[in-house]
């Protein structure tokens, strides 16, 4: 008899494992608790939609009617059908703020409580912000709207700079309201240059009057082909075309104004490594006369002109004033460089 009972228990256990293997959902529908078993209903999407979805509550919203509806403050995420969303969006929540153009803030705790009261189980599908600001009338510009406004306003100015511009690291308000339909938000014109750009927005009336202003910023990466040292350049070296190459450089991270590759002849004012961008301040006119050179000093006064040989005590290019020493008298005077062979004084 004992062997018979043991065999029966073994058969029943095997059948139970087989049922759970063939019907895995049956395993999820029950959980053993002590000597009892209780049903656990797997979660299902509300309203019959097959895919997972959520409702993201905005940080700010402008309401045009007397009631705040779900569609005024929420955006659907995931697989919610259009028909179902239209039905949910029309659900009234609570009265709109009484004073038009005056935002009203609701903290997360009050918002969660209000949604549970109005939506029931549907409130569990809502993703809540830290707070919700609602205004009756006017319009709200959310951060993506302000970002699009910045891109539209700055793109023509960036194109004038040449190269390839890229706006990154936007630092903008999460939202901004206009008080009524006649107002709009504009980006006031400012200096556009590589690096961080300060932004100033104005809330304006139809006649252009600015009612208030607020600020933000954005970072401009500007890639351009710039002149760089093709070989190591030491201080005083001539910067000739064969010693210069071009490569793409982000001007947002340069230490100063880039040399435009024009003018000259030039010489380096500091040591410049291979591949390093050449700045305008790195260059000086190439010296026509070097220290120790023997040149002709021309002395002019009225119709009198005298010439003598002198030794240059300094370097200088055309138009520079340098110290020279008379080879005969050893007297030092200052003269203006005219060319590589001549200096003159009066």
C-alpha beads as a LAMMPS data file, in Angstrom:
LAMMPS data file: protein, C-alpha beads

346 atoms
345 bonds

1 atom types
1 bond types

-500.0 500.0 xlo xhi
-500.0 500.0 ylo yhi
-500.0 500.0 zlo zhi

Masses

1 110.0

Atoms # bond

1 1 1 0.000 0.000 0.000
2 1 1 2.814 2.410 0.882
3 1 1 4.517 1.686 -2.416
4 1 1 1.219 2.347 -4.236
5 1 1 0.722 5.716 -2.499
6 1 1 4.325 6.754 -3.234
7 1 1 3.856 5.842 -6.886
8 1 1 0.644 7.914 -7.051
9 1 1 2.352 10.928 -5.516
10 1 1 5.205 10.616 -8.016
11 1 1 2.767 10.466 -10.923
12 1 1 0.814 13.510 -9.678
13 1 1 4.009 15.534 -9.164
14 1 1 5.184 14.671 -12.673
15 1 1 1.815 15.696 -14.116
16 1 1 1.974 18.999 -12.222
17 1 1 5.416 19.788 -13.632
18 1 1 4.166 18.911 -17.105
19 1 1 1.176 21.266 -16.777
20 1 1 3.406 24.130 -15.611
21 1 1 5.842 23.522 -18.444
22 1 1 3.144 23.439 -21.119
23 1 1 1.113 26.319 -19.624
24 1 1 3.673 28.769 -18.174
25 1 1 1.034 31.445 -17.556
26 1 1 -0.672 29.133 -15.100
27 1 1 2.490 29.255 -13.003
28 1 1 2.387 33.044 -12.907
29 1 1 -1.289 33.033 -11.943
30 1 1 -0.799 31.356 -8.629
31 1 1 1.577 31.776 -5.713
32 1 1 1.729 29.410 -2.736
33 1 1 1.368 31.083 0.665
34 1 1 1.651 28.602 3.559
35 1 1 -1.075 26.025 3.129
36 1 1 -3.202 28.374 0.961
37 1 1 -2.955 29.457 -2.676
38 1 1 -3.970 32.920 -3.880
39 1 1 -4.509 34.226 -7.444
40 1 1 -2.049 36.773 -8.855
41 1 1 -3.505 38.517 -11.891
42 1 1 -0.759 39.567 -14.380
43 1 1 -0.837 43.300 -15.213
44 1 1 -2.711 44.309 -18.356
45 1 1 -2.738 47.568 -20.226
46 1 1 -5.672 49.819 -19.443
47 1 1 -8.259 50.215 -22.155
48 1 1 -7.311 47.125 -24.133
49 1 1 -4.142 48.447 -25.860
50 1 1 -1.754 45.570 -26.549
51 1 1 1.541 47.462 -26.159
52 1 1 2.984 49.065 -23.050
53 1 1 2.303 52.787 -22.843
54 1 1 2.543 55.686 -20.423
55 1 1 1.372 59.286 -20.115
56 1 1 4.095 61.847 -19.476
57 1 1 2.830 64.890 -17.579
58 1 1 4.402 68.125 -18.765
59 1 1 6.191 70.605 -16.550
60 1 1 4.051 73.474 -17.865
61 1 1 0.825 73.870 -19.815
62 1 1 -1.424 76.651 -21.102
63 1 1 -5.189 75.972 -20.940
64 1 1 -7.654 77.797 -23.150
65 1 1 -10.960 76.636 -21.651
66 1 1 -12.589 76.691 -18.224
67 1 1 -11.457 73.137 -17.451
68 1 1 -8.049 71.482 -17.478
69 1 1 -8.249 68.313 -19.517
70 1 1 -5.811 65.419 -19.611
71 1 1 -4.736 66.295 -23.149
72 1 1 -3.713 69.790 -21.958
73 1 1 -1.067 68.477 -19.569
74 1 1 -0.014 65.029 -20.886
75 1 1 1.732 63.434 -23.863
76 1 1 1.271 59.726 -24.739
77 1 1 4.302 57.442 -24.866
78 1 1 4.419 53.921 -26.310
79 1 1 1.705 51.950 -28.049
80 1 1 -1.427 53.906 -27.126
81 1 1 -3.786 54.011 -30.111
82 1 1 -4.945 57.349 -31.510
83 1 1 -8.587 56.599 -30.770
84 1 1 -7.842 55.678 -27.168
85 1 1 -5.661 58.762 -26.671
86 1 1 -8.354 61.067 -28.081
87 1 1 -10.777 59.565 -25.588
88 1 1 -8.384 59.991 -22.669
89 1 1 -7.282 63.484 -23.723
90 1 1 -10.866 64.745 -23.465
91 1 1 -11.205 63.740 -19.813
92 1 1 -11.795 66.796 -17.564
93 1 1 -9.545 67.019 -14.501
94 1 1 -10.158 70.245 -12.565
95 1 1 -11.117 73.918 -13.181
96 1 1 -8.568 76.134 -14.914
97 1 1 -6.871 78.909 -12.866
98 1 1 -9.340 81.779 -12.421
99 1 1 -7.008 84.654 -13.419
100 1 1 -5.878 84.603 -17.098
101 1 1 -2.144 85.048 -17.668
102 1 1 -1.238 84.127 -14.053
103 1 1 0.558 80.748 -13.799
104 1 1 -0.401 78.430 -10.960
105 1 1 2.092 75.843 -9.658
106 1 1 1.087 72.381 -8.397
107 1 1 3.727 70.345 -6.566
108 1 1 4.255 66.649 -7.251
109 1 1 2.375 65.443 -4.164
110 1 1 -0.751 67.476 -4.874
111 1 1 -0.574 66.577 -8.554
112 1 1 -0.345 62.850 -7.809
113 1 1 -3.265 63.064 -5.411
114 1 1 -5.418 65.014 -7.877
115 1 1 -4.699 62.582 -10.723
116 1 1 -5.582 59.571 -8.567
117 1 1 -8.858 61.210 -7.608
118 1 1 -9.786 62.079 -11.200
119 1 1 -8.293 59.128 -13.131
120 1 1 -8.361 56.203 -10.724
121 1 1 -6.178 53.304 -11.871
122 1 1 -5.130 55.272 -14.944
123 1 1 -3.049 57.559 -12.691
124 1 1 -0.538 54.719 -12.223
125 1 1 0.391 55.081 -15.906
126 1 1 1.393 58.742 -15.504
127 1 1 5.038 59.870 -15.332
128 1 1 5.070 62.941 -13.100
129 1 1 7.424 65.969 -13.094
130 1 1 8.661 67.644 -9.909
131 1 1 5.833 70.151 -10.366
132 1 1 3.270 71.297 -12.915
133 1 1 2.690 74.964 -13.772
134 1 1 -0.652 75.781 -15.415
135 1 1 -1.754 79.073 -16.920
136 1 1 -5.149 80.040 -18.253
137 1 1 -4.824 81.709 -21.663
138 1 1 -1.697 82.667 -23.561
139 1 1 0.796 80.056 -24.654
140 1 1 3.687 78.094 -23.206
141 1 1 7.065 77.616 -24.889
142 1 1 8.647 74.413 -23.617
143 1 1 12.413 73.831 -23.751
144 1 1 12.240 72.079 -27.166
145 1 1 10.307 75.102 -28.526
146 1 1 12.954 77.529 -27.216
147 1 1 15.691 75.318 -28.636
148 1 1 14.061 75.367 -32.091
149 1 1 13.742 79.159 -31.830
150 1 1 17.477 79.476 -31.083
151 1 1 18.447 77.234 -34.013
152 1 1 16.258 79.194 -36.453
153 1 1 17.619 82.544 -35.284
154 1 1 21.319 81.653 -35.128
155 1 1 21.714 79.452 -38.207
156 1 1 21.870 82.347 -40.745
157 1 1 24.475 84.146 -38.612
158 1 1 26.535 80.962 -38.193
159 1 1 26.497 80.398 -41.967
160 1 1 28.091 83.826 -42.450
161 1 1 31.085 82.724 -40.346
162 1 1 31.990 79.996 -42.843
163 1 1 33.028 76.478 -41.980
164 1 1 30.697 74.011 -40.293
165 1 1 28.765 75.094 -37.193
166 1 1 27.254 72.810 -34.556
167 1 1 25.110 74.029 -31.624
168 1 1 25.376 71.912 -28.469
169 1 1 24.922 72.097 -24.679
170 1 1 21.739 74.193 -24.655
171 1 1 21.087 75.802 -21.265
172 1 1 17.527 77.075 -21.487
173 1 1 14.543 77.488 -19.157
174 1 1 12.268 74.451 -18.936
175 1 1 9.354 76.665 -20.056
176 1 1 8.271 80.251 -20.647
177 1 1 4.731 81.681 -20.834
178 1 1 3.146 84.460 -22.854
179 1 1 0.256 86.231 -21.133
180 1 1 -2.115 86.303 -24.118
181 1 1 -2.345 85.439 -27.813
182 1 1 -0.949 88.806 -28.919
183 1 1 2.413 88.154 -27.290
184 1 1 5.326 86.185 -28.714
185 1 1 8.825 85.215 -27.649
186 1 1 11.792 86.356 -29.734
187 1 1 15.546 85.853 -29.462
188 1 1 17.258 89.235 -29.411
189 1 1 20.254 89.643 -31.706
190 1 1 23.653 89.291 -30.070
191 1 1 27.270 88.435 -30.832
192 1 1 27.677 85.008 -32.454
193 1 1 31.186 83.560 -32.126
194 1 1 32.698 80.121 -31.490
195 1 1 32.364 78.981 -27.879
196 1 1 29.581 79.681 -25.383
197 1 1 27.025 82.211 -26.624
198 1 1 24.856 84.162 -24.221
199 1 1 21.185 84.292 -25.242
200 1 1 18.550 86.876 -24.330
201 1 1 14.868 86.244 -25.008
202 1 1 12.147 88.895 -24.980
203 1 1 8.399 88.452 -24.495
204 1 1 6.997 91.066 -26.893
205 1 1 3.642 92.632 -27.695
206 1 1 2.387 93.054 -31.259
207 1 1 3.886 96.555 -31.405
208 1 1 7.331 95.206 -30.496
209 1 1 7.297 96.355 -26.863
210 1 1 9.248 93.945 -24.641
211 1 1 7.245 93.064 -21.523
212 1 1 9.951 90.960 -19.904
213 1 1 13.212 89.211 -20.699
214 1 1 14.972 86.009 -19.683
215 1 1 18.301 84.464 -20.562
216 1 1 19.973 81.216 -21.594
217 1 1 23.085 80.056 -23.425
218 1 1 24.327 77.595 -26.046
219 1 1 27.747 76.343 -27.158
220 1 1 28.859 76.819 -30.775
221 1 1 31.425 74.434 -32.243
222 1 1 32.768 75.959 -35.471
223 1 1 35.014 73.762 -37.620
224 1 1 37.178 75.509 -40.226
225 1 1 40.350 74.829 -42.216
226 1 1 43.031 76.932 -40.527
227 1 1 46.764 77.465 -41.196
228 1 1 49.032 75.249 -39.082
229 1 1 52.775 74.716 -38.862
230 1 1 53.900 72.017 -41.310
231 1 1 57.345 71.896 -39.653
232 1 1 58.542 73.045 -36.217
233 1 1 58.892 76.835 -36.162
234 1 1 61.259 78.557 -33.771
235 1 1 61.105 82.144 -32.672
236 1 1 62.307 84.348 -35.517
237 1 1 61.829 81.712 -38.246
238 1 1 60.308 82.883 -41.507
239 1 1 56.729 81.652 -41.982
240 1 1 56.893 80.822 -45.669
241 1 1 54.230 78.927 -47.675
242 1 1 56.255 75.712 -47.655
243 1 1 56.201 75.741 -43.851
244 1 1 52.428 76.077 -43.582
245 1 1 49.658 73.520 -44.047
246 1 1 45.897 73.585 -43.422
247 1 1 43.695 71.326 -41.293
248 1 1 40.211 71.388 -39.778
249 1 1 40.140 72.958 -36.318
250 1 1 37.344 73.724 -33.834
251 1 1 37.645 77.477 -33.299
252 1 1 35.675 77.194 -30.048
253 1 1 38.826 75.899 -28.356
254 1 1 41.480 78.175 -29.861
255 1 1 43.250 80.641 -27.571
256 1 1 42.883 83.653 -29.846
257 1 1 42.191 84.891 -33.367
258 1 1 43.457 82.551 -36.089
259 1 1 45.826 83.971 -38.721
260 1 1 43.934 84.395 -41.994
261 1 1 46.908 83.194 -44.054
262 1 1 47.345 86.586 -45.718
263 1 1 49.912 89.380 -45.684
264 1 1 53.561 89.066 -44.860
265 1 1 56.312 88.249 -45.163
266 1 1 56.046 87.030 -41.558
267 1 1 58.239 85.534 -38.900
268 1 1 57.254 83.523 -35.808
269 1 1 57.150 85.391 -32.490
270 1 1 57.173 82.113 -30.519
271 1 1 57.930 78.436 -31.031
272 1 1 55.078 76.674 -32.871
273 1 1 54.832 72.875 -32.959
274 1 1 53.929 70.745 -35.974
275 1 1 50.163 70.755 -36.578
276 1 1 49.577 73.642 -34.157
277 1 1 47.247 76.382 -35.375
278 1 1 48.979 79.667 -36.149
279 1 1 47.369 82.639 -34.410
280 1 1 47.497 86.211 -35.644
281 1 1 49.422 87.179 -32.499
282 1 1 52.042 84.514 -33.257
283 1 1 53.363 86.503 -36.218
284 1 1 55.439 89.628 -36.711
285 1 1 56.682 91.223 -39.929
286 1 1 59.772 89.414 -41.169
287 1 1 62.859 91.419 -40.194
288 1 1 64.544 93.052 -43.180
289 1 1 67.607 93.753 -41.090
290 1 1 69.078 91.472 -38.435
291 1 1 71.329 92.290 -35.524
292 1 1 74.966 92.541 -36.670
293 1 1 74.090 93.360 -40.280
294 1 1 76.116 96.158 -41.891
295 1 1 73.865 98.552 -43.757
296 1 1 73.910 102.047 -45.202
297 1 1 72.682 104.887 -43.018
298 1 1 71.192 107.754 -45.054
299 1 1 71.123 111.105 -43.248
300 1 1 68.722 113.682 -44.679
301 1 1 68.215 117.295 -43.728
302 1 1 66.678 119.612 -46.307
303 1 1 68.598 119.198 -49.550
304 1 1 71.577 117.650 -47.752
305 1 1 72.036 113.881 -47.898
306 1 1 74.911 111.985 -46.305
307 1 1 75.667 108.254 -46.317
308 1 1 77.769 106.112 -44.012
309 1 1 78.114 102.494 -42.998
310 1 1 76.551 101.388 -39.695
311 1 1 76.046 98.147 -37.765
312 1 1 72.484 97.101 -36.812
313 1 1 72.102 96.547 -33.057
314 1 1 68.499 95.265 -33.373
315 1 1 66.245 93.432 -35.792
316 1 1 63.670 95.356 -37.750
317 1 1 61.349 95.310 -40.714
318 1 1 60.378 98.131 -43.063
319 1 1 59.110 101.088 -41.051
320 1 1 60.611 99.895 -37.735
321 1 1 62.970 102.119 -35.777
322 1 1 66.120 100.322 -34.642
323 1 1 69.417 101.228 -32.950
324 1 1 72.519 101.343 -35.198
325 1 1 76.187 102.153 -34.505
326 1 1 78.445 104.208 -36.757
327 1 1 81.393 102.032 -37.769
328 1 1 83.778 105.021 -37.800
329 1 1 82.741 107.097 -34.804
330 1 1 81.179 104.215 -32.821
331 1 1 78.327 106.618 -32.044
332 1 1 74.875 104.979 -31.547
333 1 1 71.812 106.512 -33.200
334 1 1 68.261 105.414 -34.055
335 1 1 67.168 105.023 -37.665
336 1 1 64.134 103.826 -39.611
337 1 1 64.436 100.684 -41.716
338 1 1 63.781 101.363 -45.378
339 1 1 64.761 97.971 -46.817
340 1 1 67.198 95.123 -46.199
341 1 1 70.216 97.342 -47.017
342 1 1 69.230 100.812 -45.923
343 1 1 68.187 102.750 -42.826
344 1 1 67.590 106.462 -42.656
345 1 1 67.441 109.266 -40.136
346 1 1 66.891 113.005 -40.120

Bonds

1 1 1 2
2 1 2 3
3 1 3 4
4 1 4 5
5 1 5 6
6 1 6 7
7 1 7 8
8 1 8 9
9 1 9 10
10 1 10 11
11 1 11 12
12 1 12 13
13 1 13 14
14 1 14 15
15 1 15 16
16 1 16 17
17 1 17 18
18 1 18 19
19 1 19 20
20 1 20 21
21 1 21 22
22 1 22 23
23 1 23 24
24 1 24 25
25 1 25 26
26 1 26 27
27 1 27 28
28 1 28 29
29 1 29 30
30 1 30 31
31 1 31 32
32 1 32 33
33 1 33 34
34 1 34 35
35 1 35 36
36 1 36 37
37 1 37 38
38 1 38 39
39 1 39 40
40 1 40 41
41 1 41 42
42 1 42 43
43 1 43 44
44 1 44 45
45 1 45 46
46 1 46 47
47 1 47 48
48 1 48 49
49 1 49 50
50 1 50 51
51 1 51 52
52 1 52 53
53 1 53 54
54 1 54 55
55 1 55 56
56 1 56 57
57 1 57 58
58 1 58 59
59 1 59 60
60 1 60 61
61 1 61 62
62 1 62 63
63 1 63 64
64 1 64 65
65 1 65 66
66 1 66 67
67 1 67 68
68 1 68 69
69 1 69 70
70 1 70 71
71 1 71 72
72 1 72 73
73 1 73 74
74 1 74 75
75 1 75 76
76 1 76 77
77 1 77 78
78 1 78 79
79 1 79 80
80 1 80 81
81 1 81 82
82 1 82 83
83 1 83 84
84 1 84 85
85 1 85 86
86 1 86 87
87 1 87 88
88 1 88 89
89 1 89 90
90 1 90 91
91 1 91 92
92 1 92 93
93 1 93 94
94 1 94 95
95 1 95 96
96 1 96 97
97 1 97 98
98 1 98 99
99 1 99 100
100 1 100 101
101 1 101 102
102 1 102 103
103 1 103 104
104 1 104 105
105 1 105 106
106 1 106 107
107 1 107 108
108 1 108 109
109 1 109 110
110 1 110 111
111 1 111 112
112 1 112 113
113 1 113 114
114 1 114 115
115 1 115 116
116 1 116 117
117 1 117 118
118 1 118 119
119 1 119 120
120 1 120 121
121 1 121 122
122 1 122 123
123 1 123 124
124 1 124 125
125 1 125 126
126 1 126 127
127 1 127 128
128 1 128 129
129 1 129 130
130 1 130 131
131 1 131 132
132 1 132 133
133 1 133 134
134 1 134 135
135 1 135 136
136 1 136 137
137 1 137 138
138 1 138 139
139 1 139 140
140 1 140 141
141 1 141 142
142 1 142 143
143 1 143 144
144 1 144 145
145 1 145 146
146 1 146 147
147 1 147 148
148 1 148 149
149 1 149 150
150 1 150 151
151 1 151 152
152 1 152 153
153 1 153 154
154 1 154 155
155 1 155 156
156 1 156 157
157 1 157 158
158 1 158 159
159 1 159 160
160 1 160 161
161 1 161 162
162 1 162 163
163 1 163 164
164 1 164 165
165 1 165 166
166 1 166 167
167 1 167 168
168 1 168 169
169 1 169 170
170 1 170 171
171 1 171 172
172 1 172 173
173 1 173 174
174 1 174 175
175 1 175 176
176 1 176 177
177 1 177 178
178 1 178 179
179 1 179 180
180 1 180 181
181 1 181 182
182 1 182 183
183 1 183 184
184 1 184 185
185 1 185 186
186 1 186 187
187 1 187 188
188 1 188 189
189 1 189 190
190 1 190 191
191 1 191 192
192 1 192 193
193 1 193 194
194 1 194 195
195 1 195 196
196 1 196 197
197 1 197 198
198 1 198 199
199 1 199 200
200 1 200 201
201 1 201 202
202 1 202 203
203 1 203 204
204 1 204 205
205 1 205 206
206 1 206 207
207 1 207 208
208 1 208 209
209 1 209 210
210 1 210 211
211 1 211 212
212 1 212 213
213 1 213 214
214 1 214 215
215 1 215 216
216 1 216 217
217 1 217 218
218 1 218 219
219 1 219 220
220 1 220 221
221 1 221 222
222 1 222 223
223 1 223 224
224 1 224 225
225 1 225 226
226 1 226 227
227 1 227 228
228 1 228 229
229 1 229 230
230 1 230 231
231 1 231 232
232 1 232 233
233 1 233 234
234 1 234 235
235 1 235 236
236 1 236 237
237 1 237 238
238 1 238 239
239 1 239 240
240 1 240 241
241 1 241 242
242 1 242 243
243 1 243 244
244 1 244 245
245 1 245 246
246 1 246 247
247 1 247 248
248 1 248 249
249 1 249 250
250 1 250 251
251 1 251 252
252 1 252 253
253 1 253 254
254 1 254 255
255 1 255 256
256 1 256 257
257 1 257 258
258 1 258 259
259 1 259 260
260 1 260 261
261 1 261 262
262 1 262 263
263 1 263 264
264 1 264 265
265 1 265 266
266 1 266 267
267 1 267 268
268 1 268 269
269 1 269 270
270 1 270 271
271 1 271 272
272 1 272 273
273 1 273 274
274 1 274 275
275 1 275 276
276 1 276 277
277 1 277 278
278 1 278 279
279 1 279 280
280 1 280 281
281 1 281 282
282 1 282 283
283 1 283 284
284 1 284 285
285 1 285 286
286 1 286 287
287 1 287 288
288 1 288 289
289 1 289 290
290 1 290 291
291 1 291 292
292 1 292 293
293 1 293 294
294 1 294 295
295 1 295 296
296 1 296 297
297 1 297 298
298 1 298 299
299 1 299 300
300 1 300 301
301 1 301 302
302 1 302 303
303 1 303 304
304 1 304 305
305 1 305 306
306 1 306 307
307 1 307 308
308 1 308 309
309 1 309 310
310 1 310 311
311 1 311 312
312 1 312 313
313 1 313 314
314 1 314 315
315 1 315 316
316 1 316 317
317 1 317 318
318 1 318 319
319 1 319 320
320 1 320 321
321 1 321 322
322 1 322 323
323 1 323 324
324 1 324 325
325 1 325 326
326 1 326 327
327 1 327 328
328 1 328 329
329 1 329 330
330 1 330 331
331 1 331 332
332 1 332 333
333 1 333 334
334 1 334 335
335 1 335 336
336 1 336 337
337 1 337 338
338 1 338 339
339 1 339 340
340 1 340 341
341 1 341 342
342 1 342 343
343 1 343 344
344 1 344 345
345 1 345 346
